[in-house]
Amino acid sequence: MPKRISLMNHSAMSRKMNLEGADEVTSIFDRTQEFIKALDSSMPSVTIAPHELRNIMARSEESELTLREMMEDSSTTGLVIKAREPWRDTYSKLYYDFLDSVQAHTSELQVFETVADFIQNCHDTLELMRGMKSKVESPEYTPEEIGLENERNTWRLIYCLYQNRIDSENNRTQYELDTKSYISEKDVIEALFKNSKLIREYQLIIDWLEKNALDQADRLPTIENFTDRTIPWENTLHQLKNQKAGIPLGSSRPIVSSMDPDAPIREGKPLHDQDKEDDARLEKRMFIEVRSGRLQKAQSLAIHCGQHWRAACLLGWVPYHDPNYRSLVSDTKLPVEGNKNRSLWKYCAWKMSNDAKVGQYYRAIYSSLCGNVKQLLTVANSWQDGLWSYMKTLLDIKVEAEVRGFMAKTFKEMPEEYWRGENTLEDIFDELEASTNSIISSQAHDPAHRIQKYIILDEITTLMDDVESMIDQKTFDSQFLRFLAHLVIFLRQIGKNLNEQVADKVMLEYVQFLMELGDPVLVAYYTSTLPRDSQTINYAKFLETVTDSDERKKCLKAAEDANLNVEAIVKLVVENIRKKNVELQPNDLKGELTEADFEKISALDWLIFYPSQREEILWQTNALIRYFLISNKLDAARKALNKVPQNTIETIISEVPALQNTMENILTVNILPDKASVSIREYLCYKSYLDAQEGFSEWFTQYHQGKPHPVEEISNFSTFTEKVAYEHKKTQYASELERWKITMEHHTKAVKQLLFNVLLFPDGGWLVDSANESSKKLTSDDKLRKHQLENLRKLCIPKIVFLLYTVMSEMNEHAECIQLADIIASEQHQLYKVFPKEELREIFKKFCESSLVLMDQKKDPWGYSK
């Protein structure tokens, strides 16, 4: 478990137990906001990610008004913002913001700094979205806002709970009370919070729920917006003073006859209508402040409205403590803290919370201070409200039981129903799911609240099972998927035992979504969180769609930065593309290149970025050429061959100093590694074959198109001028024909050399592996390659023989044709074995024709002079 870097000035326990100070009346139940302040202060200011989503950039380019102009000019923003919904673009930037946060804190010791950044990212984005929405008449919360708010709250929960849990594991020292000296209720509560991790967690959960409620409350108008500082119930007082004279706007019904605080309950009569309306507004707002953890704010509201007794009544729950027992100054008496009769106040508060004559929200306020969960639930309007009600009650009972069990003094007995309010955390969540309030029960099944539940219970195994179900059923949007991915990252960093199969499933789902966005920086980083094999497979899948050279460089740079196995990835990219779309297409029968062919050829460029992959580019190019030659696509094969950098073979053999840089050694000496040796030999075989095919095409073109046309004969009645011109043309023709013959002799010699290079390829023959390679045990891929090579020999060597015969017969070199027959029939080369019977019969038939020609030339059938 990594050691935590504390982001707070004090622990949650010490913040809650800071009860010193003569002028303050505080205790463990005081809703201090130091936790929230520390949380807020620990969050760095938001930074805009350097990257932009492609759709954001497109919108920015098309827009005539910049975002700043739209925000500043409120007269033009309404319809424009509503139409474009730019907050969705802001929402999408969270993918980059979270990446920046993760990369900014790479150490495990900084894990909570990362979480603090997550909170800040969510908060700032939420505020920016709402600021944009304020320009449009759309007060309703969008699903994006609700989801983002839930996510921010979840990160807050993770931040506070897991800091406490890690601190508790690292520091298990027990705090002992000095029973020989004075012990107050405050002392007992302090010791309880110091020694019990669970109690601290209860308080942290309450703090978290109140912070979330505070965010909601701050967006609502407060009571000061409706009333000035005044006396209590001023309309009632005014009517009572002027009953005889009569007043306008009097109450519509009989009102109380006195102004003491208990008058409405004692007399059973209402206040003035306006006072009753103001009082209802006050009590609701006071409850909102209590629900938000601001008890002192609720008291100040009561004082603002002149109802000081309500503020005073909210102080009775404070535990009693007399600092004079431990004061080092004997001549100065310090004021005591809290309520000496706290248990009696609590009993009265319980009774008041159950009194139907008291306002609903006033009853809820007292219920929160005396542990009456039943009454608290009557005003709960959400799952968080319900959880807060149960947690307030649970903590109250735990603390009360500790105080009463430890201190030897008489306490006012609480009703039996009070003690029955204690539940386990598991029971609390079951109650929320089974709540009769449809809103609470519905929200209890919301994915965000289910995750919060498992985090509170620290049931990570169950959480991961639930997450797997979400992944399988696709019951989430892309932003929730982003949250799940970073939750997995966090749990891994703190050393939680996860179901790694499910964790990898989450990360893979997120990576696949990021592939759709197309940003290599995002894809590469999160791909690096997958298992090693999965990293290669998935990033290769992403690269298959990238065709632009500059984009490819960016993708490889991102992969390097993320420490991915780049060489294995690009190799897999080429193999995947080569194996795609191998079914025979109509154009394949014509030998024409298809889009799939160009894609396969272009994929080879992935292997030229790294010199260390020169061997691999040979291997992959050879495999692709095999495919093209079998499909009779010579042009495609040549294009693939040309993808290999010119210095490839030199680069490979330069890594073996013992090997002399000669072609003979490359072909015959087994000093190179096996794969390199095989690749070079096969590559040279294809080069010789394609060179021979190109040489024959040039020869054929020169032979049939380059030969000058004979001069047409003229009639005997031609004029002298025509005869002179005819003779000139004949002379010119003879000169051109002689030049053509010389040229053809050079072409013929060159093309024969190229064709014989294929037939007489050294060390075993064309596309024949060396004896050393042939003796090795073959894998399934090796067997496939060997089968393809055998088929290519049967396909290509007969073609070369026919081409060679065509060249020599056309050039009247029939004696050499007979020598070619000897080469085919020789046991040294065994070329006859690759000929199908029909082709072998046909080629020897042509050799027979050459023998006849030789005999017509007064030579023997083998071309020798008689």
FENUR-V976778 format. One record per residue. N is the residue number from 0. RES is the residue in one letter. PHI is phi in whole degrees, 0 to 359 (NA if undefined). Layout:
n=N res=RES phi=PHI
n=N res=RES phi=PHI
This chain:
n=0 res=M phi=NA
n=1 res=P phi=291
n=2 res=K phi=287
n=3 res=R phi=280
n=4 res=I phi=267
n=5 res=S phi=291
n=6 res=L phi=255
n=7 res=M phi=247
n=8 res=N phi=288
n=9 res=H phi=219
n=10 res=S phi=288
n=11 res=A phi=300
n=12 res=M phi=295
n=13 res=S phi=292
n=14 res=R phi=295
n=15 res=K phi=286
n=16 res=M phi=257
n=17 res=N phi=280
n=18 res=L phi=252
n=19 res=E phi=276
n=20 res=G phi=124
n=21 res=A phi=290
n=22 res=D phi=265
n=23 res=E phi=244
n=24 res=V phi=244
n=25 res=T phi=228
n=26 res=S phi=197
n=27 res=I phi=297
n=28 res=F phi=273
n=29 res=D phi=296
n=30 res=R phi=274
n=31 res=T phi=293
n=32 res=Q phi=253
n=33 res=E phi=296
n=34 res=F phi=301
n=35 res=I phi=291
n=36 res=K phi=298
n=37 res=A phi=296
n=38 res=L phi=297
n=39 res=D phi=295
n=40 res=S phi=290
n=41 res=S phi=280
n=42 res=M phi=271
n=43 res=P phi=288
n=44 res=S phi=292
n=45 res=V phi=292
n=46 res=T phi=239
n=47 res=I phi=282
n=48 res=A phi=297
n=49 res=P phi=289
n=50 res=H phi=258
n=51 res=E phi=232
n=52 res=L phi=295
n=53 res=R phi=297
n=54 res=N phi=289
n=55 res=I phi=292
n=56 res=M phi=295
n=57 res=A phi=296
n=58 res=R phi=295
n=59 res=S phi=295
n=60 res=E phi=291
n=61 res=E phi=278
n=62 res=S phi=283
n=63 res=E phi=272
n=64 res=L phi=247
n=65 res=T phi=286
n=66 res=L phi=300
n=67 res=R phi=296
n=68 res=E phi=297
n=69 res=M phi=293
n=70 res=M phi=290
n=71 res=E phi=280
n=72 res=D phi=261
n=73 res=S phi=293
n=74 res=S phi=285
n=75 res=T phi=248
n=76 res=T phi=278
n=77 res=G phi=313
n=78 res=L phi=291
n=79 res=V phi=296
n=80 res=I phi=294
n=81 res=K phi=296
n=82 res=A phi=287
n=83 res=R phi=269
n=84 res=E phi=47
n=85 res=P phi=293
n=86 res=W phi=294
n=87 res=R phi=292
n=88 res=D phi=294
n=89 res=T phi=300
n=90 res=Y phi=300
n=91 res=S phi=291
n=92 res=K phi=293
n=93 res=L phi=298
n=94 res=Y phi=301
n=95 res=Y phi=282
n=96 res=D phi=299
n=97 res=F phi=291
n=98 res=L phi=297
n=99 res=D phi=299
n=100 res=S phi=295
n=101 res=V phi=294
n=102 res=Q phi=284
n=103 res=A phi=286
n=104 res=H phi=231
n=105 res=T phi=274
n=106 res=S phi=280
n=107 res=E phi=296
n=108 res=L phi=290
n=109 res=Q phi=259
n=110 res=V phi=299
n=111 res=F phi=281
n=112 res=E phi=293
n=113 res=T phi=296
n=114 res=V phi=297
n=115 res=A phi=299
n=116 res=D phi=295
n=117 res=F phi=302
n=118 res=I phi=299
n=119 res=Q phi=294
n=120 res=N phi=300
n=121 res=C phi=296
n=122 res=H phi=295
n=123 res=D phi=295
n=124 res=T phi=296
n=125 res=L phi=297
n=126 res=E phi=294
n=127 res=L phi=294
n=128 res=M phi=298
n=129 res=R phi=290
n=130 res=G phi=296
n=131 res=M phi=291
n=132 res=K phi=292
n=133 res=S phi=296
n=134 res=K phi=283
n=135 res=V phi=243
n=136 res=E phi=283
n=137 res=S phi=215
n=138 res=P phi=288
n=139 res=E phi=294
n=140 res=Y phi=285
n=141 res=T phi=279
n=142 res=P phi=304
n=143 res=E phi=296
n=144 res=E phi=295
n=145 res=I phi=298
n=146 res=G phi=296
n=147 res=L phi=291
n=148 res=E phi=296
n=149 res=N phi=298
n=150 res=E phi=294
n=151 res=R phi=302
n=152 res=N phi=296
n=153 res=T phi=294
n=154 res=W phi=296
n=155 res=R phi=299
n=156 res=L phi=298
n=157 res=I phi=299
n=158 res=Y phi=301
n=159 res=C phi=282
n=160 res=L phi=291
n=161 res=Y phi=283
n=162 res=Q phi=296
n=163 res=N phi=297
n=164 res=R phi=292
n=165 res=I phi=290
n=166 res=D phi=299
n=167 res=S phi=294
n=168 res=E phi=288
n=169 res=N phi=277
n=170 res=N phi=225
n=171 res=R phi=250
n=172 res=T phi=290
n=173 res=Q phi=269
n=174 res=Y phi=267
n=175 res=E phi=253
n=176 res=L phi=280
n=177 res=D phi=276
n=178 res=T phi=289
n=179 res=K phi=278
n=180 res=S phi=251
n=181 res=Y phi=294
n=182 res=I phi=233
n=183 res=S phi=253
n=184 res=E phi=300
n=185 res=K phi=299
n=186 res=D phi=298
n=187 res=V phi=297
n=188 res=I phi=292
n=189 res=E phi=301
n=190 res=A phi=297
n=191 res=L phi=298
n=192 res=F phi=290
n=193 res=K phi=288
n=194 res=N phi=265
n=195 res=S phi=250
n=196 res=K phi=297
n=197 res=L phi=295
n=198 res=I phi=296
n=199 res=R phi=298
n=200 res=E phi=295
n=201 res=Y phi=302
n=202 res=Q phi=293
n=203 res=L phi=295
n=204 res=I phi=297
n=205 res=I phi=297
n=206 res=D phi=302
n=207 res=W phi=298
n=208 res=L phi=295
n=209 res=E phi=286
n=210 res=K phi=296
n=211 res=N phi=298
n=212 res=A phi=292
n=213 res=L phi=297
n=214 res=D phi=300
n=215 res=Q phi=288
n=216 res=A phi=294
n=217 res=D phi=292
n=218 res=R phi=269
n=219 res=L phi=260
n=220 res=P phi=293
n=221 res=T phi=271
n=222 res=I phi=294
n=223 res=E phi=297
n=224 res=N phi=286
n=225 res=F phi=245
n=226 res=T phi=224
n=227 res=D phi=271
n=228 res=R phi=298
n=229 res=T phi=209
n=230 res=I phi=276
n=231 res=P phi=288
n=232 res=W phi=50
n=233 res=E phi=296
n=234 res=N phi=291
n=235 res=T phi=296
n=236 res=L phi=298
n=237 res=H phi=297
n=238 res=Q phi=289
n=239 res=L phi=294
n=240 res=K phi=287
n=241 res=N phi=239
n=242 res=Q phi=296
n=243 res=K phi=288
n=244 res=A phi=286
n=245 res=G phi=81
n=246 res=I phi=226
n=247 res=P phi=286
n=248 res=L phi=58
n=249 res=G phi=285
n=250 res=S phi=294
n=251 res=S phi=279
n=252 res=R phi=211
n=253 res=P phi=300
n=254 res=I phi=245
n=255 res=V phi=299
n=256 res=S phi=258
n=257 res=S phi=222
n=258 res=M phi=249
n=259 res=D phi=287
n=260 res=P phi=302
n=261 res=D phi=269
n=262 res=A phi=302
n=263 res=P phi=302
n=264 res=I phi=283
n=265 res=R phi=295
n=266 res=E phi=272
n=267 res=G phi=69
n=268 res=K phi=239
n=269 res=P phi=273
n=270 res=L phi=279
n=271 res=H phi=302
n=272 res=D phi=305
n=273 res=Q phi=292
n=274 res=D phi=294
n=275 res=K phi=295
n=276 res=E phi=295
n=277 res=D phi=296
n=278 res=D phi=295
n=279 res=A phi=295
n=280 res=R phi=293
n=281 res=L phi=295
n=282 res=E phi=295
n=283 res=K phi=292
n=284 res=R phi=290
n=285 res=M phi=298
n=286 res=F phi=293
n=287 res=I phi=301
n=288 res=E phi=293
n=289 res=V phi=295
n=290 res=R phi=298
n=291 res=S phi=271
n=292 res=G phi=83
n=293 res=R phi=246
n=294 res=L phi=295
n=295 res=Q phi=296
n=296 res=K phi=295
n=297 res=A phi=297
n=298 res=Q phi=296
n=299 res=S phi=293
n=300 res=L phi=294
n=301 res=A phi=297
n=302 res=I phi=293
n=303 res=H phi=302
n=304 res=C phi=268
n=305 res=G phi=83
n=306 res=Q phi=258
n=307 res=H phi=297
n=308 res=W phi=295
n=309 res=R phi=292
n=310 res=A phi=297
n=311 res=A phi=293
n=312 res=C phi=296
n=313 res=L phi=277
n=314 res=L phi=258
n=315 res=G phi=290
n=316 res=W phi=279
n=317 res=V phi=291
n=318 res=P phi=300
n=319 res=Y phi=279
n=320 res=H phi=203
n=321 res=D phi=250
n=322 res=P phi=288
n=323 res=N phi=291
n=324 res=Y phi=296
n=325 res=R phi=244
n=326 res=S phi=288
n=327 res=L phi=274
n=328 res=V phi=257
n=329 res=S phi=279
n=330 res=D phi=267
n=331 res=T phi=235
n=332 res=K phi=263
n=333 res=L phi=271
n=334 res=P phi=290
n=335 res=V phi=283
n=336 res=E phi=248
n=337 res=G phi=79
n=338 res=N phi=247
n=339 res=K phi=294
n=340 res=N phi=254
n=341 res=R phi=301
n=342 res=S phi=296
n=343 res=L phi=292
n=344 res=W phi=300
n=345 res=K phi=292
n=346 res=Y phi=296
n=347 res=C phi=295
n=348 res=A phi=297
n=349 res=W phi=298
n=350 res=K phi=298
n=351 res=M phi=294
n=352 res=S phi=293
n=353 res=N phi=261
n=354 res=D phi=275
n=355 res=A phi=293
n=356 res=K phi=283
n=357 res=V phi=276
n=358 res=G phi=304
n=359 res=Q phi=303
n=360 res=Y phi=282
n=361 res=Y phi=295
n=362 res=R phi=296
n=363 res=A phi=294
n=364 res=I phi=298
n=365 res=Y phi=293
n=366 res=S phi=298
n=367 res=S phi=292
n=368 res=L phi=262
n=369 res=C phi=236
n=370 res=G phi=80
n=371 res=N phi=264
n=372 res=V phi=293
n=373 res=K phi=299
n=374 res=Q phi=287
n=375 res=L phi=298
n=376 res=L phi=292
n=377 res=T phi=291
n=378 res=V phi=251
n=379 res=A phi=283
n=380 res=N phi=246
n=381 res=S phi=204
n=382 res=W phi=298
n=383 res=Q phi=293
n=384 res=D phi=298
n=385 res=G phi=296
n=386 res=L phi=295
n=387 res=W phi=299
n=388 res=S phi=300
n=389 res=Y phi=292
n=390 res=M phi=290
n=391 res=K phi=300
n=392 res=T phi=294
n=393 res=L phi=299
n=394 res=L phi=296
n=395 res=D phi=301
n=396 res=I phi=292
n=397 res=K phi=299
n=398 res=V phi=292
n=399 res=E phi=298
n=400 res=A phi=296
n=401 res=E phi=294
n=402 res=V phi=296
n=403 res=R phi=290
n=404 res=G phi=281
n=405 res=F phi=265
n=406 res=M phi=267
n=407 res=A phi=269
n=408 res=K phi=211
n=409 res=T phi=270
n=410 res=F phi=242
n=411 res=K phi=290
n=412 res=E phi=292
n=413 res=M phi=272
n=414 res=P phi=301
n=415 res=E phi=299
n=416 res=E phi=297
n=417 res=Y phi=299
n=418 res=W phi=288
n=419 res=R phi=285
n=420 res=G phi=283
n=421 res=E phi=282
n=422 res=N phi=227
n=423 res=T phi=282
n=424 res=L phi=300
n=425 res=E phi=297
n=426 res=D phi=295
n=427 res=I phi=299
n=428 res=F phi=291
n=429 res=D phi=295
n=430 res=E phi=296
n=431 res=L phi=294
n=432 res=E phi=291
n=433 res=A phi=262
n=434 res=S phi=300
n=435 res=T phi=287
n=436 res=N phi=283
n=437 res=S phi=298
n=438 res=I phi=294
n=439 res=I phi=295
n=440 res=S phi=296
n=441 res=S phi=292
n=442 res=Q phi=292
n=443 res=A phi=296
n=444 res=H phi=264
n=445 res=D phi=292
n=446 res=P phi=305
n=447 res=A phi=296
n=448 res=H phi=287
n=449 res=R phi=295
n=450 res=I phi=294
n=451 res=Q phi=300
n=452 res=K phi=299
n=453 res=Y phi=293
n=454 res=I phi=292
n=455 res=I phi=297
n=456 res=L phi=281
n=457 res=D phi=58
n=458 res=E phi=259
n=459 res=I phi=289
n=460 res=T phi=298
n=461 res=T phi=295
n=462 res=L phi=302
n=463 res=M phi=293
n=464 res=D phi=296
n=465 res=D phi=293
n=466 res=V phi=297
n=467 res=E phi=299
n=468 res=S phi=298
n=469 res=M phi=297
n=470 res=I phi=296
n=471 res=D phi=294
n=472 res=Q phi=268
n=473 res=K phi=57
n=474 res=T phi=265
n=475 res=F phi=197
n=476 res=D phi=258
n=477 res=S phi=293
n=478 res=Q phi=289
n=479 res=F phi=293
n=480 res=L phi=297
n=481 res=R phi=301
n=482 res=F phi=299
n=483 res=L phi=299
n=484 res=A phi=297
n=485 res=H phi=285
n=486 res=L phi=295
n=487 res=V phi=298
n=488 res=I phi=300
n=489 res=F phi=297
n=490 res=L phi=297
n=491 res=R phi=293
n=492 res=Q phi=294
n=493 res=I phi=272
n=494 res=G phi=83
n=495 res=K phi=287
n=496 res=N phi=280
n=497 res=L phi=256
n=498 res=N phi=283
n=499 res=E phi=299
n=500 res=Q phi=296
n=501 res=V phi=289
n=502 res=A phi=302
n=503 res=D phi=295
n=504 res=K phi=295
n=505 res=V phi=296
n=506 res=M phi=296
n=507 res=L phi=295
n=508 res=E phi=298
n=509 res=Y phi=292
n=510 res=V phi=298
n=511 res=Q phi=296
n=512 res=F phi=293
n=513 res=L phi=297
n=514 res=M phi=300
n=515 res=E phi=292
n=516 res=L phi=290
n=517 res=G phi=87
n=518 res=D phi=270
n=519 res=P phi=296
n=520 res=V phi=295
n=521 res=L phi=297
n=522 res=V phi=298
n=523 res=A phi=296
n=524 res=Y phi=296
n=525 res=Y phi=285
n=526 res=T phi=295
n=527 res=S phi=293
n=528 res=T phi=275
n=529 res=L phi=276
n=530 res=P phi=302
n=531 res=R phi=304
n=532 res=D phi=296
n=533 res=S phi=293
n=534 res=Q phi=302
n=535 res=T phi=297
n=536 res=I phi=297
n=537 res=N phi=281
n=538 res=Y phi=289
n=539 res=A phi=296
n=540 res=K phi=299
n=541 res=F phi=294
n=542 res=L phi=291
n=543 res=E phi=300
n=544 res=T phi=270
n=545 res=V phi=265
n=546 res=T phi=241
n=547 res=D phi=289
n=548 res=S phi=297
n=549 res=D phi=295
n=550 res=E phi=295
n=551 res=R phi=297
n=552 res=K phi=297
n=553 res=K phi=297
n=554 res=C phi=296
n=555 res=L phi=290
n=556 res=K phi=296
n=557 res=A phi=296
n=558 res=A phi=294
n=559 res=E phi=296
n=560 res=D phi=297
n=561 res=A phi=270
n=562 res=N phi=60
n=563 res=L phi=278
n=564 res=N phi=281
n=565 res=V phi=296
n=566 res=E phi=295
n=567 res=A phi=293
n=568 res=I phi=293
n=569 res=V phi=293
n=570 res=K phi=298
n=571 res=L phi=292
n=572 res=V phi=301
n=573 res=V phi=297
n=574 res=E phi=294
n=575 res=N phi=297
n=576 res=I phi=292
n=577 res=R phi=296
n=578 res=K phi=272
n=579 res=K phi=275
n=580 res=N phi=50
n=581 res=V phi=266
n=582 res=E phi=293
n=583 res=L phi=290
n=584 res=Q phi=256
n=585 res=P phi=306
n=586 res=N phi=292
n=587 res=D phi=297
n=588 res=L phi=293
n=589 res=K phi=268
n=590 res=G phi=79
n=591 res=E phi=277
n=592 res=L phi=280
n=593 res=T phi=255
n=594 res=E phi=299
n=595 res=A phi=298
n=596 res=D phi=295
n=597 res=F phi=298
n=598 res=E phi=296
n=599 res=K phi=296
n=600 res=I phi=293
n=601 res=S phi=296
n=602 res=A phi=298
n=603 res=L phi=297
n=604 res=D phi=297
n=605 res=W phi=299
n=606 res=L phi=267
n=607 res=I phi=265
n=608 res=F phi=286
n=609 res=Y phi=239
n=610 res=P phi=302
n=611 res=S phi=292
n=612 res=Q phi=254
n=613 res=R phi=297
n=614 res=E phi=296
n=615 res=E phi=291
n=616 res=I phi=294
n=617 res=L phi=297
n=618 res=W phi=297
n=619 res=Q phi=289
n=620 res=T phi=295
n=621 res=N phi=301
n=622 res=A phi=297
n=623 res=L phi=290
n=624 res=I phi=296
n=625 res=R phi=304
n=626 res=Y phi=297
n=627 res=F phi=291
n=628 res=L phi=293
n=629 res=I phi=295
n=630 res=S phi=275
n=631 res=N phi=62
n=632 res=K phi=245
n=633 res=L phi=293
n=634 res=D phi=298
n=635 res=A phi=295
n=636 res=A phi=298
n=637 res=R phi=295
n=638 res=K phi=298
n=639 res=A phi=294
n=640 res=L phi=298
n=641 res=N phi=289
n=642 res=K phi=289
n=643 res=V phi=285
n=644 res=P phi=303
n=645 res=Q phi=297
n=646 res=N phi=267
n=647 res=T phi=298
n=648 res=I phi=295
n=649 res=E phi=299
n=650 res=T phi=296
n=651 res=I phi=292
n=652 res=I phi=284
n=653 res=S phi=292
n=654 res=E phi=280
n=655 res=V phi=241
n=656 res=P phi=301
n=657 res=A phi=288
n=658 res=L phi=269
n=659 res=Q phi=286
n=660 res=N phi=281
n=661 res=T phi=229
n=662 res=M phi=296
n=663 res=E phi=298
n=664 res=N phi=292
n=665 res=I phi=300
n=666 res=L phi=272
n=667 res=T phi=240
n=668 res=V phi=263
n=669 res=N phi=267
n=670 res=I phi=263
n=671 res=L phi=294
n=672 res=P phi=303
n=673 res=D phi=305
n=674 res=K phi=296
n=675 res=A phi=296
n=676 res=S phi=298
n=677 res=V phi=296
n=678 res=S phi=296
n=679 res=I phi=297
n=680 res=R phi=298
n=681 res=E phi=296
n=682 res=Y phi=299
n=683 res=L phi=294
n=684 res=C phi=298
n=685 res=Y phi=294
n=686 res=K phi=298
n=687 res=S phi=295
n=688 res=Y phi=293
n=689 res=L phi=292
n=690 res=D phi=298
n=691 res=A phi=295
n=692 res=Q phi=296
n=693 res=E phi=293
n=694 res=G phi=298
n=695 res=F phi=294
n=696 res=S phi=299
n=697 res=E phi=294
n=698 res=W phi=299
n=699 res=F phi=298
n=700 res=T phi=296
n=701 res=Q phi=294
n=702 res=Y phi=290
n=703 res=H phi=266
n=704 res=Q phi=250
n=705 res=G phi=273
n=706 res=K phi=291
n=707 res=P phi=293
n=708 res=H phi=277
n=709 res=P phi=298
n=710 res=V phi=280
n=711 res=E phi=291
n=712 res=E phi=291
n=713 res=I phi=254
n=714 res=S phi=283
n=715 res=N phi=290
n=716 res=F phi=263
n=717 res=S phi=294
n=718 res=T phi=283
n=719 res=F phi=298
n=720 res=T phi=298
n=721 res=E phi=295
n=722 res=K phi=292
n=723 res=V phi=298
n=724 res=A phi=296
n=725 res=Y phi=298
n=726 res=E phi=297
n=727 res=H phi=295
n=728 res=K phi=293
n=729 res=K phi=297
n=730 res=T phi=295
n=731 res=Q phi=295
n=732 res=Y phi=299
n=733 res=A phi=299
n=734 res=S phi=292
n=735 res=E phi=293
n=736 res=L phi=295
n=737 res=E phi=295
n=738 res=R phi=298
n=739 res=W phi=297
n=740 res=K phi=298
n=741 res=I phi=296
n=742 res=T phi=299
n=743 res=M phi=295
n=744 res=E phi=298
n=745 res=H phi=294
n=746 res=H phi=298
n=747 res=T phi=295
n=748 res=K phi=298
n=749 res=A phi=292
n=750 res=V phi=289
n=751 res=K phi=298
n=752 res=Q phi=296
n=753 res=L phi=295
n=754 res=L phi=290
n=755 res=F phi=292
n=756 res=N phi=301
n=757 res=V phi=284
n=758 res=L phi=294
n=759 res=L phi=251
n=760 res=F phi=302
n=761 res=P phi=290
n=762 res=D phi=57
n=763 res=G phi=108
n=764 res=G phi=116
n=765 res=W phi=291
n=766 res=L phi=59
n=767 res=V phi=247
n=768 res=D phi=292
n=769 res=S phi=296
n=770 res=A phi=300
n=771 res=N phi=295
n=772 res=E phi=287
n=773 res=S phi=292
n=774 res=S phi=276
n=775 res=K phi=279
n=776 res=K phi=288
n=777 res=L phi=261
n=778 res=T phi=276
n=779 res=S phi=296
n=780 res=D phi=293
n=781 res=D phi=295
n=782 res=K phi=294
n=783 res=L phi=297
n=784 res=R phi=298
n=785 res=K phi=298
n=786 res=H phi=296
n=787 res=Q phi=295
n=788 res=L phi=297
n=789 res=E phi=297
n=790 res=N phi=295
n=791 res=L phi=293
n=792 res=R phi=298
n=793 res=K phi=292
n=794 res=L phi=275
n=795 res=C phi=270
n=796 res=I phi=296
n=797 res=P phi=300
n=798 res=K phi=298
n=799 res=I phi=296
n=800 res=V phi=297
n=801 res=F phi=296
n=802 res=L phi=297
n=803 res=L phi=295
n=804 res=Y phi=297
n=805 res=T phi=299
n=806 res=V phi=299
n=807 res=M phi=287
n=808 res=S phi=290
n=809 res=E phi=294
n=810 res=M phi=268
n=811 res=N phi=61
n=812 res=E phi=255
n=813 res=H phi=289
n=814 res=A phi=295
n=815 res=E phi=289
n=816 res=C phi=297
n=817 res=I phi=294
n=818 res=Q phi=295
n=819 res=L phi=298
n=820 res=A phi=297
n=821 res=D phi=298
n=822 res=I phi=296
n=823 res=I phi=295
n=824 res=A phi=276
n=825 res=S phi=290
n=826 res=E phi=283
n=827 res=Q phi=294
n=828 res=H phi=263
n=829 res=Q phi=54
n=830 res=L phi=290
n=831 res=Y phi=298
n=832 res=K phi=289
n=833 res=V phi=268
n=834 res=F phi=273
n=835 res=P phi=296
n=836 res=K phi=301
n=837 res=E phi=295
n=838 res=E phi=290
n=839 res=L phi=295
n=840 res=R phi=298
n=841 res=E phi=292
n=842 res=I phi=292
n=843 res=F phi=285
n=844 res=K phi=295
n=845 res=K phi=293
n=846 res=F phi=297
n=847 res=C phi=297
n=848 res=E phi=297
n=849 res=S phi=296
n=850 res=S phi=297
n=851 res=L phi=297
n=852 res=V phi=298
n=853 res=L phi=295
n=854 res=M phi=292
n=855 res=D phi=297
n=856 res=Q phi=270
n=857 res=K phi=68
n=858 res=K phi=241
n=859 res=D phi=282
n=860 res=P phi=299
n=861 res=W phi=263
n=862 res=G phi=95
n=863 res=Y phi=270
n=864 res=S phi=289
n=865 res=K phi=283
